């Protein structure tokens, strides 16, 4: 334990000055830490915003690709159905022609 009563005024003043200097240094370190943390937060927020925008862009592109695939499959099914119908009509016409020729 320090005996402050036995200290001279100069020694007490030096202790008070050292304490004040320490408090100022701590205050400055705290300000620097807060400023650095805010800058990092701002940078990370920018990166997050960029990532969100890219995700939205990729999502919209994927949805568009999905729509194109679905439309293409429907178109192919319709074409296949139309070709089958045309083949059936051609077969019916050929059968009709064959029947008319054999009479």
Gaussian input, Z-matrix of N, CA and C with variables (Angstrom, degrees):
# hf/3-21g

backbone

0 1
 N
 C     1     B1
 C     2     B2     1     A1
 N     3     B3     2     A2     1     D1
 C     4     B4     3     A3     2     D2
 C     5     B5     4     A4     3     D3
 N     6     B6     5     A5     4     D4
 C     7     B7     6     A6     5     D5
 C     8     B8     7     A7     6     D6
 N     9     B9     8     A8     7     D7
 C    10    B10     9     A9     8     D8
 C    11    B11    10    A10     9     D9
 N    12    B12    11    A11    10    D10
 C    13    B13    12    A12    11    D11
 C    14    B14    13    A13    12    D12
 N    15    B15    14    A14    13    D13
 C    16    B16    15    A15    14    D14
 C    17    B17    16    A16    15    D15
 N    18    B18    17    A17    16    D16
 C    19    B19    18    A18    17    D17
 C    20    B20    19    A19    18    D18
 N    21    B21    20    A20    19    D19
 C    22    B22    21    A21    20    D20
 C    23    B23    22    A22    21    D21
 N    24    B24    23    A23    22    D22
 C    25    B25    24    A24    23    D23
 C    26    B26    25    A25    24    D24
 N    27    B27    26    A26    25    D25
 C    28    B28    27    A27    26    D26
 C    29    B29    28    A28    27    D27
 N    30    B30    29    A29    28    D28
 C    31    B31    30    A30    29    D29
 C    32    B32    31    A31    30    D30
 N    33    B33    32    A32    31    D31
 C    34    B34    33    A33    32    D32
 C    35    B35    34    A34    33    D33
 N    36    B36    35    A35    34    D34
 C    37    B37    36    A36    35    D35
 C    38    B38    37    A37    36    D36
 N    39    B39    38    A38    37    D37
 C    40    B40    39    A39    38    D38
 C    41    B41    40    A40    39    D39
 N    42    B42    41    A41    40    D40
 C    43    B43    42    A42    41    D41
 C    44    B44    43    A43    42    D42
 N    45    B45    44    A44    43    D43
 C    46    B46    45    A45    44    D44
 C    47    B47    46    A46    45    D45
 N    48    B48    47    A47    46    D46
 C    49    B49    48    A48    47    D47
 C    50    B50    49    A49    48    D48
 N    51    B51    50    A50    49    D49
 C    52    B52    51    A51    50    D50
 C    53    B53    52    A52    51    D51
 N    54    B54    53    A53    52    D52
 C    55    B55    54    A54    53    D53
 C    56    B56    55    A55    54    D54
 N    57    B57    56    A56    55    D55
 C    58    B58    57    A57    56    D56
 C    59    B59    58    A58    57    D57
 N    60    B60    59    A59    58    D58
 C    61    B61    60    A60    59    D59
 C    62    B62    61    A61    60    D60
 N    63    B63    62    A62    61    D61
 C    64    B64    63    A63    62    D62
 C    65    B65    64    A64    63    D63
 N    66    B66    65    A65    64    D64
 C    67    B67    66    A66    65    D65
 C    68    B68    67    A67    66    D66
 N    69    B69    68    A68    67    D67
 C    70    B70    69    A69    68    D68
 C    71    B71    70    A70    69    D69
 N    72    B72    71    A71    70    D70
 C    73    B73    72    A72    71    D71
 C    74    B74    73    A73    72    D72
 N    75    B75    74    A74    73    D73
 C    76    B76    75    A75    74    D74
 C    77    B77    76    A76    75    D75
 N    78    B78    77    A77    76    D76
 C    79    B79    78    A78    77    D77
 C    80    B80    79    A79    78    D78
 N    81    B81    80    A80    79    D79
 C    82    B82    81    A81    80    D80
 C    83    B83    82    A82    81    D81
 N    84    B84    83    A83    82    D82
 C    85    B85    84    A84    83    D83
 C    86    B86    85    A85    84    D84
 N    87    B87    86    A86    85    D85
 C    88    B88    87    A87    86    D86
 C    89    B89    88    A88    87    D87
 N    90    B90    89    A89    88    D88
 C    91    B91    90    A90    89    D89
 C    92    B92    91    A91    90    D90
 N    93    B93    92    A92    91    D91
 C    94    B94    93    A93    92    D92
 C    95    B95    94    A94    93    D93
 N    96    B96    95    A95    94    D94
 C    97    B97    96    A96    95    D95
 C    98    B98    97    A97    96    D96
 N    99    B99    98    A98    97    D97
 C   100   B100    99    A99    98    D98
 C   101   B101   100   A100    99    D99
 N   102   B102   101   A101   100   D100
 C   103   B103   102   A102   101   D101
 C   104   B104   103   A103   102   D102
 N   105   B105   104   A104   103   D103
 C   106   B106   105   A105   104   D104
 C   107   B107   106   A106   105   D105
 N   108   B108   107   A107   106   D106
 C   109   B109   108   A108   107   D107
 C   110   B110   109   A109   108   D108
 N   111   B111   110   A110   109   D109
 C   112   B112   111   A111   110   D110
 C   113   B113   112   A112   111   D111
 N   114   B114   113   A113   112   D112
 C   115   B115   114   A114   113   D113
 C   116   B116   115   A115   114   D114
 N   117   B117   116   A116   115   D115
 C   118   B118   117   A117   116   D116
 C   119   B119   118   A118   117   D117
 N   120   B120   119   A119   118   D118
 C   121   B121   120   A120   119   D119
 C   122   B122   121   A121   120   D120
 N   123   B123   122   A122   121   D121
 C   124   B124   123   A123   122   D122
 C   125   B125   124   A124   123   D123
 N   126   B126   125   A125   124   D124
 C   127   B127   126   A126   125   D125
 C   128   B128   127   A127   126   D126
 N   129   B129   128   A128   127   D127
 C   130   B130   129   A129   128   D128
 C   131   B131   130   A130   129   D129
 N   132   B132   131   A131   130   D130
 C   133   B133   132   A132   131   D131
 C   134   B134   133   A133   132   D132
 N   135   B135   134   A134   133   D133
 C   136   B136   135   A135   134   D134
 C   137   B137   136   A136   135   D135
 N   138   B138   137   A137   136   D136
 C   139   B139   138   A138   137   D137
 C   140   B140   139   A139   138   D138
 N   141   B141   140   A140   139   D139
 C   142   B142   141   A141   140   D140
 C   143   B143   142   A142   141   D141
 N   144   B144   143   A143   142   D142
 C   145   B145   144   A144   143   D143
 C   146   B146   145   A145   144   D144
 N   147   B147   146   A146   145   D145
 C   148   B148   147   A147   146   D146
 C   149   B149   148   A148   147   D147
 N   150   B150   149   A149   148   D148
 C   151   B151   150   A150   149   D149
 C   152   B152   151   A151   150   D150
 N   153   B153   152   A152   151   D151
 C   154   B154   153   A153   152   D152
 C   155   B155   154   A154   153   D153
 N   156   B156   155   A155   154   D154
 C   157   B157   156   A156   155   D155
 C   158   B158   157   A157   156   D156
 N   159   B159   158   A158   157   D157
 C   160   B160   159   A159   158   D158
 C   161   B161   160   A160   159   D159
 N   162   B162   161   A161   160   D160
 C   163   B163   162   A162   161   D161
 C   164   B164   163   A163   162   D162
 N   165   B165   164   A164   163   D163
 C   166   B166   165   A165   164   D164
 C   167   B167   166   A166   165   D165
 N   168   B168   167   A167   166   D166
 C   169   B169   168   A168   167   D167
 C   170   B170   169   A169   168   D168
 N   171   B171   170   A170   169   D169
 C   172   B172   171   A171   170   D170
 C   173   B173   172   A172   171   D171
 N   174   B174   173   A173   172   D172
 C   175   B175   174   A174   173   D173
 C   176   B176   175   A175   174   D174
 N   177   B177   176   A176   175   D175
 C   178   B178   177   A177   176   D176
 C   179   B179   178   A178   177   D177
 N   180   B180   179   A179   178   D178
 C   181   B181   180   A180   179   D179
 C   182   B182   181   A181   180   D180
 N   183   B183   182   A182   181   D181
 C   184   B184   183   A183   182   D182
 C   185   B185   184   A184   183   D183
 N   186   B186   185   A185   184   D184
 C   187   B187   186   A186   185   D185
 C   188   B188   187   A187   186   D186
 N   189   B189   188   A188   187   D187
 C   190   B190   189   A189   188   D188
 C   191   B191   190   A190   189   D189
 N   192   B192   191   A191   190   D190
 C   193   B193   192   A192   191   D191
 C   194   B194   193   A193   192   D192
 N   195   B195   194   A194   193   D193
 C   196   B196   195   A195   194   D194
 C   197   B197   196   A196   195   D195
 N   198   B198   197   A197   196   D196
 C   199   B199   198   A198   197   D197
 C   200   B200   199   A199   198   D198
 N   201   B201   200   A200   199   D199
 C   202   B202   201   A201   200   D200
 C   203   B203   202   A202   201   D201
 N   204   B204   203   A203   202   D202
 C   205   B205   204   A204   203   D203
 C   206   B206   205   A205   204   D204
 N   207   B207   206   A206   205   D205
 C   208   B208   207   A207   206   D206
 C   209   B209   208   A208   207   D207
 N   210   B210   209   A209   208   D208
 C   211   B211   210   A210   209   D209
 C   212   B212   211   A211   210   D210
 N   213   B213   212   A212   211   D211
 C   214   B214   213   A213   212   D212
 C   215   B215   214   A214   213   D213
 N   216   B216   215   A215   214   D214
 C   217   B217   216   A216   215   D215
 C   218   B218   217   A217   216   D216
 N   219   B219   218   A218   217   D217
 C   220   B220   219   A219   218   D218
 C   221   B221   220   A220   219   D219
 N   222   B222   221   A221   220   D220
 C   223   B223   222   A222   221   D221
 C   224   B224   223   A223   222   D222
 N   225   B225   224   A224   223   D223
 C   226   B226   225   A225   224   D224
 C   227   B227   226   A226   225   D225
 N   228   B228   227   A227   226   D226
 C   229   B229   228   A228   227   D227
 C   230   B230   229   A229   228   D228
 N   231   B231   230   A230   229   D229
 C   232   B232   231   A231   230   D230
 C   233   B233   232   A232   231   D231
 N   234   B234   233   A233   232   D232
 C   235   B235   234   A234   233   D233
 C   236   B236   235   A235   234   D234
 N   237   B237   236   A236   235   D235
 C   238   B238   237   A237   236   D236
 C   239   B239   238   A238   237   D237
 N   240   B240   239   A239   238   D238
 C   241   B241   240   A240   239   D239
 C   242   B242   241   A241   240   D240
 N   243   B243   242   A242   241   D241
 C   244   B244   243   A243   242   D242
 C   245   B245   244   A244   243   D243
 N   246   B246   245   A245   244   D244
 C   247   B247   246   A246   245   D245
 C   248   B248   247   A247   246   D246
 N   249   B249   248   A248   247   D247
 C   250   B250   249   A249   248   D248
 C   251   B251   250   A250   249   D249
 N   252   B252   251   A251   250   D250
 C   253   B253   252   A252   251   D251
 C   254   B254   253   A253   252   D252
 N   255   B255   254   A254   253   D253
 C   256   B256   255   A255   254   D254
 C   257   B257   256   A256   255   D255
 N   258   B258   257   A257   256   D256
 C   259   B259   258   A258   257   D257
 C   260   B260   259   A259   258   D258
 N   261   B261   260   A260   259   D259
 C   262   B262   261   A261   260   D260
 C   263   B263   262   A262   261   D261
 N   264   B264   263   A263   262   D262
 C   265   B265   264   A264   263   D263
 C   266   B266   265   A265   264   D264
 N   267   B267   266   A266   265   D265
 C   268   B268   267   A267   266   D266
 C   269   B269   268   A268   267   D267
 N   270   B270   269   A269   268   D268
 C   271   B271   270   A270   269   D269
 C   272   B272   271   A271   270   D270
 N   273   B273   272   A272   271   D271
 C   274   B274   273   A273   272   D272
 C   275   B275   274   A274   273   D273
 N   276   B276   275   A275   274   D274
 C   277   B277   276   A276   275   D275
 C   278   B278   277   A277   276   D276
 N   279   B279   278   A278   277   D277
 C   280   B280   279   A279   278   D278
 C   281   B281   280   A280   279   D279
 N   282   B282   281   A281   280   D280
 C   283   B283   282   A282   281   D281
 C   284   B284   283   A283   282   D282
 N   285   B285   284   A284   283   D283
 C   286   B286   285   A285   284   D284
 C   287   B287   286   A286   285   D285
 N   288   B288   287   A287   286   D286
 C   289   B289   288   A288   287   D287
 C   290   B290   289   A289   288   D288
 N   291   B291   290   A290   289   D289
 C   292   B292   291   A291   290   D290
 C   293   B293   292   A292   291   D291
 N   294   B294   293   A293   292   D292
 C   295   B295   294   A294   293   D293
 C   296   B296   295   A295   294   D294
 N   297   B297   296   A296   295   D295
 C   298   B298   297   A297   296   D296
 C   299   B299   298   A298   297   D297
 N   300   B300   299   A299   298   D298
 C   301   B301   300   A300   299   D299
 C   302   B302   301   A301   300   D300
 N   303   B303   302   A302   301   D301
 C   304   B304   303   A303   302   D302
 C   305   B305   304   A304   303   D303
 N   306   B306   305   A305   304   D304
 C   307   B307   306   A306   305   D305
 C   308   B308   307   A307   306   D306

   B1=1.4474
   B2=1.5336
   B3=1.2932
   B4=1.4579
   B5=1.5410
   B6=1.2829
   B7=1.4702
   B8=1.5251
   B9=1.3294
   B10=1.4606
   B11=1.5254
   B12=1.3117
   B13=1.4660
   B14=1.5251
   B15=1.3340
   B16=1.4658
   B17=1.5182
   B18=1.3234
   B19=1.4717
   B20=1.5191
   B21=1.3280
   B22=1.4634
   B23=1.5201
   B24=1.3049
   B25=1.4599
   B26=1.5311
   B27=1.3086
   B28=1.4637
   B29=1.5209
   B30=1.3461
   B31=1.4660
   B32=1.5228
   B33=1.3301
   B34=1.4763
   B35=1.5212
   B36=1.3156
   B37=1.4701
   B38=1.5209
   B39=1.3357
   B40=1.4669
   B41=1.5336
   B42=1.3354
   B43=1.4762
   B44=1.5282
   B45=1.3171
   B46=1.4734
   B47=1.5248
   B48=1.3114
   B49=1.4654
   B50=1.5280
   B51=1.3262
   B52=1.4683
   B53=1.5279
   B54=1.3399
   B55=1.4610
   B56=1.5261
   B57=1.3175
   B58=1.4659
   B59=1.5285
   B60=1.3178
   B61=1.4696
   B62=1.5249
   B63=1.3336
   B64=1.4590
   B65=1.5300
   B66=1.3208
   B67=1.4715
   B68=1.5328
   B69=1.3235
   B70=1.4659
   B71=1.5268
   B72=1.3281
   B73=1.4699
   B74=1.5199
   B75=1.3307
   B76=1.4653
   B77=1.5254
   B78=1.3169
   B79=1.4632
   B80=1.5344
   B81=1.3379
   B82=1.4709
   B83=1.5215
   B84=1.3407
   B85=1.4677
   B86=1.5239
   B87=1.3301
   B88=1.4639
   B89=1.5234
   B90=1.3377
   B91=1.4747
   B92=1.5269
   B93=1.3329
   B94=1.4685
   B95=1.5206
   B96=1.3272
   B97=1.4653
   B98=1.5219
   B99=1.3316
   B100=1.4683
   B101=1.5240
   B102=1.3207
   B103=1.4654
   B104=1.5249
   B105=1.3253
   B106=1.4670
   B107=1.5231
   B108=1.3182
   B109=1.4748
   B110=1.5194
   B111=1.3220
   B112=1.4686
   B113=1.5270
   B114=1.3257
   B115=1.4670
   B116=1.5309
   B117=1.3284
   B118=1.4715
   B119=1.5158
   B120=1.3276
   B121=1.4676
   B122=1.5273
   B123=1.3287
   B124=1.4641
   B125=1.5272
   B126=1.3278
   B127=1.4642
   B128=1.5321
   B129=1.3231
   B130=1.4700
   B131=1.5243
   B132=1.3258
   B133=1.4639
   B134=1.5279
   B135=1.3290
   B136=1.4696
   B137=1.5135
   B138=1.3367
   B139=1.4622
   B140=1.5219
   B141=1.3339
   B142=1.4650
   B143=1.5206
   B144=1.3212
   B145=1.4639
   B146=1.5255
   B147=1.3312
   B148=1.4674
   B149=1.5235
   B150=1.3194
   B151=1.4642
   B152=1.5250
   B153=1.3286
   B154=1.4744
   B155=1.5268
   B156=1.3194
   B157=1.4666
   B158=1.5267
   B159=1.3447
   B160=1.4606
   B161=1.5222
   B162=1.3290
   B163=1.4647
   B164=1.5183
   B165=1.3251
   B166=1.4639
   B167=1.5209
   B168=1.3270
   B169=1.4644
   B170=1.5254
   B171=1.3496
   B172=1.4607
   B173=1.5215
   B174=1.3270
   B175=1.4600
   B176=1.5261
   B177=1.3199
   B178=1.4672
   B179=1.5292
   B180=1.3405
   B181=1.4694
   B182=1.5283
   B183=1.3283
   B184=1.4654
   B185=1.5239
   B186=1.3200
   B187=1.4669
   B188=1.5372
   B189=1.3139
   B190=1.4715
   B191=1.5278
   B192=1.3272
   B193=1.4649
   B194=1.5231
   B195=1.3176
   B196=1.4666
   B197=1.5271
   B198=1.3249
   B199=1.4642
   B200=1.5310
   B201=1.3351
   B202=1.4667
   B203=1.5264
   B204=1.3339
   B205=1.4653
   B206=1.5193
   B207=1.3339
   B208=1.4714
   B209=1.5299
   B210=1.3232
   B211=1.4639
   B212=1.5277
   B213=1.3239
   B214=1.4627
   B215=1.5250
   B216=1.3330
   B217=1.4656
   B218=1.5219
   B219=1.3405
   B220=1.4653
   B221=1.5205
   B222=1.3233
   B223=1.4617
   B224=1.5296
   B225=1.3260
   B226=1.4641
   B227=1.5226
   B228=1.3215
   B229=1.4711
   B230=1.5182
   B231=1.3184
   B232=1.4710
   B233=1.5213
   B234=1.3401
   B235=1.4701
   B236=1.5294
   B237=1.3234
   B238=1.4634
   B239=1.5298
   B240=1.3227
   B241=1.4692
   B242=1.5266
   B243=1.3198
   B244=1.4560
   B245=1.5283
   B246=1.3310
   B247=1.4670
   B248=1.5238
   B249=1.3293
   B250=1.4691
   B251=1.5232
   B252=1.3172
   B253=1.4745
   B254=1.5187
   B255=1.3360
   B256=1.4638
   B257=1.5222
   B258=1.3270
   B259=1.4687
   B260=1.5176
   B261=1.3224
   B262=1.4680
   B263=1.5305
   B264=1.3167
   B265=1.4654
   B266=1.5234
   B267=1.3487
   B268=1.4630
   B269=1.5214
   B270=1.3199
   B271=1.4609
   B272=1.5185
   B273=1.3257
   B274=1.4600
   B275=1.5199
   B276=1.3362
   B277=1.4508
   B278=1.5290
   B279=1.3250
   B280=1.4504
   B281=1.5278
   B282=1.2968
   B283=1.4670
   B284=1.5151
   B285=1.3086
   B286=1.4627
   B287=1.5227
   B288=1.3356
   B289=1.4698
   B290=1.5125
   B291=1.3040
   B292=1.4868
   B293=1.5222
   B294=1.3033
   B295=1.4543
   B296=1.5144
   B297=1.3312
   B298=1.4662
   B299=1.5180
   B300=1.3105
   B301=1.4489
   B302=1.5265
   B303=1.3090
   B304=1.4581
   B305=1.5195
   B306=1.2901
   B307=1.4616
   B308=1.4608
   A1=108.93
   A2=115.93
   A3=120.40
   A4=108.84
   A5=115.36
   A6=120.61
   A7=107.72
   A8=114.84
   A9=119.79
   A10=112.14
   A11=115.93
   A12=119.61
   A13=111.15
   A14=116.11
   A15=119.97
   A16=112.41
   A17=117.66
   A18=120.57
   A19=110.70
   A20=114.02
   A21=119.73
   A22=108.79
   A23=114.58
   A24=120.06
   A25=111.23
   A26=117.31
   A27=121.64
   A28=110.38
   A29=116.83
   A30=120.53
   A31=110.71
   A32=116.57
   A33=120.33
   A34=111.01
   A35=116.46
   A36=120.55
   A37=110.24
   A38=117.53
   A39=121.78
   A40=110.19
   A41=117.20
   A42=120.45
   A43=111.50
   A44=115.18
   A45=119.70
   A46=109.48
   A47=117.76
   A48=120.98
   A49=110.76
   A50=117.20
   A51=120.87
   A52=110.05
   A53=116.24
   A54=119.63
   A55=110.46
   A56=117.54
   A57=121.49
   A58=110.87
   A59=117.06
   A60=121.09
   A61=110.65
   A62=116.01
   A63=120.64
   A64=110.81
   A65=116.28
   A66=120.68
   A67=110.91
   A68=116.56
   A69=120.48
   A70=109.83
   A71=117.05
   A72=120.61
   A73=110.27
   A74=117.15
   A75=121.09
   A76=110.82
   A77=116.16
   A78=120.96
   A79=110.46
   A80=116.32
   A81=120.63
   A82=111.35
   A83=116.49
   A84=119.63
   A85=110.54
   A86=115.95
   A87=120.22
   A88=110.86
   A89=116.54
   A90=120.51
   A91=110.56
   A92=116.70
   A93=120.58
   A94=110.93
   A95=116.49
   A96=120.59
   A97=111.03
   A98=116.67
   A99=121.15
   A100=110.21
   A101=117.00
   A102=120.34
   A103=110.88
   A104=117.05
   A105=121.13
   A106=110.23
   A107=116.98
   A108=121.01
   A109=111.01
   A110=116.86
   A111=120.49
   A112=110.89
   A113=116.61
   A114=120.07
   A115=110.22
   A116=116.48
   A117=120.14
   A118=110.74
   A119=116.90
   A120=120.74
   A121=110.65
   A122=116.02
   A123=120.51
   A124=110.54
   A125=116.10
   A126=120.25
   A127=110.67
   A128=116.27
   A129=120.16
   A130=111.16
   A131=116.93
   A132=120.08
   A133=110.10
   A134=116.41
   A135=120.13
   A136=111.33
   A137=116.64
   A138=120.36
   A139=110.67
   A140=116.61
   A141=120.95
   A142=110.84
   A143=116.92
   A144=120.89
   A145=110.76
   A146=116.52
   A147=120.54
   A148=110.41
   A149=116.82
   A150=120.83
   A151=110.85
   A152=116.99
   A153=120.35
   A154=110.67
   A155=116.68
   A156=120.29
   A157=110.51
   A158=116.78
   A159=119.91
   A160=110.78
   A161=117.32
   A162=120.99
   A163=109.96
   A164=117.37
   A165=120.74
   A166=110.47
   A167=116.62
   A168=120.83
   A169=110.89
   A170=116.32
   A171=120.07
   A172=111.34
   A173=116.70
   A174=120.60
   A175=110.55
   A176=116.46
   A177=119.12
   A178=110.85
   A179=117.02
   A180=119.80
   A181=110.87
   A182=116.63
   A183=119.66
   A184=111.55
   A185=117.00
   A186=120.52
   A187=110.10
   A188=115.77
   A189=119.59
   A190=109.56
   A191=117.26
   A192=120.56
   A193=110.48
   A194=116.56
   A195=120.63
   A196=110.12
   A197=116.38
   A198=120.35
   A199=110.74
   A200=116.70
   A201=120.68
   A202=111.19
   A203=117.38
   A204=120.91
   A205=110.23
   A206=116.52
   A207=120.38
   A208=110.07
   A209=116.62
   A210=120.42
   A211=110.55
   A212=116.89
   A213=121.12
   A214=110.71
   A215=116.78
   A216=120.14
   A217=110.89
   A218=116.94
   A219=120.71
   A220=110.21
   A221=115.18
   A222=120.29
   A223=110.45
   A224=116.60
   A225=120.63
   A226=110.54
   A227=117.00
   A228=120.19
   A229=110.42
   A230=116.95
   A231=120.81
   A232=110.79
   A233=116.49
   A234=120.62
   A235=110.13
   A236=116.25
   A237=120.30
   A238=110.03
   A239=115.75
   A240=120.36
   A241=110.56
   A242=116.28
   A243=120.45
   A244=110.36
   A245=116.99
   A246=120.75
   A247=109.97
   A248=116.60
   A249=119.68
   A250=110.50
   A251=115.68
   A252=120.05
   A253=111.18
   A254=116.08
   A255=120.37
   A256=109.83
   A257=116.73
   A258=120.07
   A259=110.34
   A260=116.45
   A261=120.06
   A262=110.10
   A263=116.72
   A264=120.45
   A265=110.19
   A266=115.73
   A267=119.41
   A268=110.19
   A269=117.42
   A270=120.95
   A271=110.64
   A272=117.15
   A273=121.50
   A274=109.75
   A275=115.63
   A276=120.07
   A277=110.09
   A278=116.26
   A279=119.89
   A280=110.36
   A281=116.73
   A282=120.22
   A283=110.13
   A284=116.66
   A285=121.28
   A286=109.81
   A287=115.44
   A288=119.82
   A289=110.39
   A290=115.93
   A291=119.98
   A292=109.83
   A293=116.01
   A294=119.60
   A295=110.96
   A296=116.01
   A297=119.90
   A298=109.66
   A299=119.16
   A300=122.63
   A301=110.55
   A302=117.17
   A303=120.24
   A304=111.83
   A305=119.12
   A306=121.51
   A307=110.85
   D1=137.77
   D2=-178.48
   D3=-87.54
   D4=135.83
   D5=178.49
   D6=-94.22
   D7=95.40
   D8=-177.54
   D9=-71.34
   D10=-26.20
   D11=-178.93
   D12=-67.76
   D13=-28.79
   D14=-178.84
   D15=-84.14
   D16=-7.35
   D17=-177.18
   D18=-82.37
   D19=153.69
   D20=176.73
   D21=-81.94
   D22=166.05
   D23=178.17
   D24=-59.38
   D25=-37.83
   D26=-179.80
   D27=-65.99
   D28=-41.71
   D29=179.22
   D30=-65.79
   D31=-41.89
   D32=177.36
   D33=-64.89
   D34=-40.62
   D35=177.90
   D36=-63.29
   D37=-39.12
   D38=178.73
   D39=-65.56
   D40=-38.83
   D41=176.71
   D42=-64.90
   D43=-42.98
   D44=178.99
   D45=-64.51
   D46=-42.03
   D47=179.22
   D48=-64.98
   D49=-40.52
   D50=178.40
   D51=-63.87
   D52=-41.52
   D53=177.55
   D54=-63.42
   D55=-44.29
   D56=178.82
   D57=-62.12
   D58=-43.56
   D59=178.02
   D60=-61.30
   D61=-41.47
   D62=179.24
   D63=-64.20
   D64=-41.31
   D65=179.39
   D66=-65.37
   D67=-40.53
   D68=178.72
   D69=-64.70
   D70=-42.78
   D71=179.30
   D72=-63.33
   D73=-42.70
   D74=178.58
   D75=-63.96
   D76=-41.08
   D77=178.90
   D78=-62.46
   D79=-43.11
   D80=179.35
   D81=-65.93
   D82=-41.36
   D83=177.97
   D84=-63.03
   D85=-39.56
   D86=178.95
   D87=-64.56
   D88=-44.04
   D89=177.86
   D90=-60.83
   D91=-44.44
   D92=179.11
   D93=-61.97
   D94=-43.31
   D95=179.51
   D96=-62.08
   D97=-44.51
   D98=179.56
   D99=-63.18
   D100=-44.55
   D101=179.70
   D102=-62.86
   D103=-43.26
   D104=179.10
   D105=-64.11
   D106=-42.35
   D107=179.75
   D108=-63.60
   D109=-41.28
   D110=178.57
   D111=-64.85
   D112=-40.62
   D113=179.05
   D114=-64.29
   D115=-43.06
   D116=177.90
   D117=-63.67
   D118=-40.70
   D119=178.70
   D120=-62.12
   D121=-42.93
   D122=179.20
   D123=-63.02
   D124=-42.83
   D125=179.34
   D126=-64.44
   D127=-45.10
   D128=-179.94
   D129=-65.45
   D130=-36.63
   D131=177.69
   D132=-64.11
   D133=-39.48
   D134=176.72
   D135=-63.16
   D136=-42.27
   D137=178.01
   D138=-64.41
   D139=-39.37
   D140=178.68
   D141=-64.76
   D142=-43.46
   D143=178.51
   D144=-62.19
   D145=-41.52
   D146=178.02
   D147=-63.46
   D148=-43.56
   D149=179.49
   D150=-63.41
   D151=-41.72
   D152=178.52
   D153=-62.41
   D154=-41.71
   D155=179.38
   D156=-63.94
   D157=-41.40
   D158=178.54
   D159=-64.99
   D160=-40.47
   D161=179.01
   D162=-62.61
   D163=-44.17
   D164=178.13
   D165=-61.48
   D166=-42.73
   D167=179.74
   D168=-63.02
   D169=-48.57
   D170=179.82
   D171=-63.34
   D172=-38.19
   D173=179.22
   D174=-63.31
   D175=-44.63
   D176=179.57
   D177=-65.39
   D178=-37.43
   D179=177.60
   D180=-66.36
   D181=-40.71
   D182=177.87
   D183=-64.61
   D184=-40.78
   D185=178.55
   D186=-63.65
   D187=-40.78
   D188=178.74
   D189=-65.04
   D190=-42.15
   D191=178.31
   D192=-63.18
   D193=-40.30
   D194=178.18
   D195=-62.36
   D196=-44.54
   D197=177.97
   D198=-59.46
   D199=-42.31
   D200=179.54
   D201=-64.73
   D202=-40.74
   D203=179.24
   D204=-64.95
   D205=-45.28
   D206=179.62
   D207=-62.09
   D208=-43.76
   D209=179.53
   D210=-64.91
   D211=-40.18
   D212=179.25
   D213=-64.38
   D214=-43.57
   D215=178.81
   D216=-63.78
   D217=-40.30
   D218=178.39
   D219=-65.13
   D220=-41.38
   D221=179.12
   D222=-64.05
   D223=-41.52
   D224=178.88
   D225=-66.00
   D226=-40.24
   D227=178.26
   D228=-65.68
   D229=-41.33
   D230=177.53
   D231=-63.33
   D232=-41.51
   D233=179.61
   D234=-66.12
   D235=-40.85
   D236=178.80
   D237=-64.17
   D238=-41.61
   D239=178.43
   D240=-64.88
   D241=-40.75
   D242=178.82
   D243=-66.50
   D244=-40.17
   D245=178.60
   D246=-65.55
   D247=-40.19
   D248=178.20
   D249=-65.09
   D250=-39.56
   D251=177.36
   D252=-64.86
   D253=-41.15
   D254=179.52
   D255=-67.46
   D256=-39.03
   D257=178.44
   D258=-65.76
   D259=-40.22
   D260=178.30
   D261=-65.75
   D262=-40.01
   D263=178.80
   D264=-66.25
   D265=-40.76
   D266=178.85
   D267=-65.68
   D268=-39.57
   D269=178.11
   D270=-65.47
   D271=-40.45
   D272=178.60
   D273=-65.44
   D274=-41.02
   D275=179.39
   D276=-66.14
   D277=-39.86
   D278=178.20
   D279=-66.61
   D280=-38.83
   D281=178.58
   D282=-66.90
   D283=-39.71
   D284=178.37
   D285=-65.45
   D286=-42.89
   D287=178.70
   D288=-64.89
   D289=-41.56
   D290=179.99
   D291=-65.60
   D292=-39.63
   D293=179.45
   D294=-67.79
   D295=-38.68
   D296=-179.52
   D297=-71.92
   D298=-32.02
   D299=-179.45
   D300=-74.41
   D301=-34.54
   D302=-177.40
   D303=-77.89
   D304=-15.13
   D305=179.34
   D306=-74.30

